[in-house]
Amino acid sequence: MSYWVYIMTNAYRYVLYIGVTNNLPRRYQEHRNGMLEGFTKKYNCHCLVYYEEYQRIEDAIAREKQLKNWSRAKKYVLIRRLNPKMEDLGAFFF
């Protein structure tokens, strides 16, 4: 089984949400359709701009915690390495 650490953002690419899931396509759709109550729904985080895949849930959770402790600037550098234009990756893959 695979696990993903992912970053969602809003249309203005300002708000960042970091999460973990074992089904990235499903979770993307849940965020996209406002099906999950909480932060991503409140701040309209519908765009998937970054993800990493892990084989062990413990590794994914550790990485999620690490990223959440990073500064906003450091998170943007990470995102832009994979996705320079901060496009919605979910629109291409799912």
Secondary structure, 3 states (H helix, E strand, C coil): CCEEEEEEECCCCCCEEEEEECCHHHHHHHHHCCCCCCHHHHCCCCEEEEEEEECCHHHHHHHHHHHHCCCHHHHHHHHHHHCCCCCCHHHHHC
